[in-house]
Amino acid sequence: MSRFRNAARRWTKTWGALLALGLLLVGCDALLGSKQDPTTEEIFRVGRTEPGLLREVEYVPLFPFYTLGGDGAPLEAPKDVYVGFDTFIYVVDARGLHVLDQAGRPATFIPIPGGATSVIQDRRLHVYVTARRDTTIGGRTWNLPVVLHYAGIPTGNPRLVDIIWHPFDDRSRRLNRPDPIPTDEQVEFTGVAVLADNSIYVARRGPVNDPASVILPHNTILEFTPDGINTQALVTLDPRQPSLRSAINPSDVLTFVHPPQRTTFPFLRDFYIAQTPPEGQQLRYAVLSIRAVETPDGIEYRPDADKIQIVGDTTRGDGFLYEDFKFGCPSDLAFAADGTNYLFVLDACKDSLFVFTSAGVEGVAPPPGAASTKPVVVSFGGRGDGSRQFNNPQGVAYDRRIVYVADTGNNRIARFRLNTDFE
């Protein structure tokens, strides 16, 4: 009898551990609810995976994925996600700006006609959203790119405090072609990045990139003060010829100022830029690390030589940021500002998420006691609707060890965590 009692205790302990894990991942209602519940089915499907197929270090899905917006209605092609300094989750989609709490529950919804494409929050808890807006000039309606600047969202009193317009807020256009021209409707603002003093970089792309034109290149990074005044365009980034210091159809710009909040951030102007190749072409280096270097003649924006020089060094890693043709069309970037300093690159063409160390080596730190000190490659993806697959993903964010992906084609915000980060 004692043998049977011991077996029963072991069975009870094992089932209790599995049940506790299920409750942690999806909550009581989801786990104990209907057998038809897709989240429950996914958990038990993963549980049936052969142990030998599980990797020691990899990103695992956190269920449930988020599919509802800030008004409780389904998300429609979410384009970006960001976890703010206020810990709210900000999502933009074809309907507007959604605010969710940490559990993914609806908090606020701000409709934006035509939808929005990217979102970020600065240290003042102000939110920036890239979108488009109509305006009428001379009897004609123009559809132009804008950056919408909101305040008061965390307090429940959202208000639009400023709009950055192309071309009206481009300093170079005040004397040269101040009014819109047809090519301005082809311009896009694709991303915003925050600096330590709450000034911002804005990624812009468009068709006019002729050095002989009186209009500054559309393909560039613009800098604005916290009050929305354009101070410069980084014209040293080549808008047409790919190089280690170019801006070919920028799809995003990324700095190192991200949650968690702290008293001071180092004032760095360094940034990453993601580039989209022209149709039918590839870019040898589609994601660039750019260093802002103080010189007697002012700031120079230079290639990050340290990340370039290590490429191919198999003693350092098994993959690198600057590998030739590493990316198809990177759609978004994210930075882990929690001390791990990981760089996340989302590639819409490859339907994949790539992870790199701050040195530009692909992978994450190996687990304690590992035989090798090289970073472990954990990049993953592929086209589909499975728990580790994507369909045209457009946005990525990081907060508290969790990676969020705006899985656009699957109408969801997917969530992942390193299996070595579970305590």
C-alpha positions, 0 to 999 in steps of 0.5 A: 500500500505504501508503494501506491500511496507514494505513487499517488503523491508523486502523481498529485505533485506533478499534476499540481506543478503543471496546474500551477504553471497553467494558472501562471500563464493563462489564469484560472478561467482560461485553464479551467474553462471550455475544452474548446478554448484555444489558449488551453489547447495551445498549452496542452499542445506545447506540453505534449512536445517531446522534451528533447525538442525543447531548447535550453535557452529560447523565447517561449510564448506567454499566453494569452496574446492580446487581441482586444484594443483599448475600447474592448473591440478587436485589434485591426492590423496592429502596427506598433506596440510600446510599454511606457514609463507609466507601465501602460501598454500602447498599441496603434492599429488601423483604428487609432491608439489603444492603451492597455494595462499590464494584464492586457485589459482595455484602459483608453482608446483614442480614435485616429482617422486612417489609423496610426503606424508607430508609438512611443512615450517620453520621460514626461509621459507624453506620447508620440504617434505617427499617422496621417492627417488631412488639411485644406490649402488653397481649396485642395485637401492634402493628406500629409504625414504627422506626428501627433503629440499627446499629454495626459493619457496616464491620468485619464485626461488625454489631450492633443498638445501639438502636431508635427506636420510634413512639410510645414515643420521641416525647417528647410522648407520654410524658404524653399517650397513652404506649401505642399507639392504632390510628392509630399503626399508620398512622404511617411513618418515611420518612427520616433525615438526619444533622447534624454532631454525629451527631444526626439528623432523622427524617421522620414522617407519619401521619393525626393532624394536628389542632392541637386534639389532645393528640398532636403532629402525625404530619406533622413532622420529629423531632430525636434525639441520637446516643443516640436521645433525642428533643429536639424536633419541628419543630412550626412546620412546618404539617402540614396546610396547604401553604405555604413552611414545611410538612410535608405527608406528608413523604417525606424529609428531607435535610441537608448532612452526607454523604461524603467524611469531613472533620475538621469539618463546619459545624454547620448545622440547615438542611434540605430536606424532600420532601412527598407530596400527599394522594391526588388533589391536587397541591402547588405546592411539594413540595420545600422548603428550610428555613433554621434561623436563630438568634434571641434567642428560639431557633432559627427555621425559615424559608423559603429566600427566596433560592431563591424570589426567583430563580424565573422569572429566565431570565438565571439558568436555564431551570428552578427548584426553586420552580417551581409544581407542579414535582414530582408526588410526590418520593420521595427527596433527595440532596446532592453534598457534593463541592463541586458542591453539587448537589441531586438530587430523585427523583420517583416519580410522574414516574419522573424524576430532577431536578438543581439547583444550590445556588441552586435553579436546575435544571441543572449547571455548563456545560462550559468554553468554553460560550457561556452561563453558565446551568446546563445542564438534565440532568434525565431519566427517564420510565416504562420499563426502559430505561437512562435510564428508571425505574419507581416510583423510591424512593431516590437517592444521590451519591458521587464524581460517580456518582448511584445510583438505587433503581429500585424497579419495575425491581428494580435500582440504576441508576448515572449519571455526567455525560459531562463528568465522564469524564477 
